[in-house]
Amino acid sequence: MDSSKEYLSQEKLSSLKEELIRLKTIERKEVAERLDYAKSLGDLSENAEYHEARDQQADIEDRITQIEEMIKNAVIMTEKHGQTIEIGSTVTVAKSGGGEGTYTIVGPEEANMLAGKISYQSPIGGALLGKRKDDQVSVTTPHGEVKYTIVGIK
């Protein structure tokens, strides 16, 4: 995997673009107004409102930079329906101790275990990449090594 690429679904890319617009047009303005107000209170060295607004401004600018970088390096994922697991594949695995799980392999920005989306950078996501139906993978977890058998690939 190319670490400079950001693997995103079209929906996530649209969401990031909307967030970027909101940050640049609304949140930047709000924090600038808060900074102006805090400056009007006088002595900035002990002005909690000013320091809080500056911290928020830094957070907003960091997030803007992060989103712009993600958009610049975005690779749009599509659903994969092949014999080999890759980013975009939906995989059903059986755990060695019993139980099955179905996961979609996504980029780290979209990972959400509750929604069945795991990052290709996670231990299980990374172990599944390049594998085929009926292959087995071992994943080291905080609770020890867990073996999975690939039951299906959609």
Secondary structure by P-SEA (a helix, b strand, c coil): ccccbbbbcaaaaaaaaaaaaaaaccaaaaaaaaaaaaaaaccccccaaaaaaaaaaaaaaaaaaaaaaaaabbbbbcccccccccccbbbbbbccccbbbbbbbbccccccccccbbbcccaaaaaaccccccbbbbbbccccbbbbbbcccc
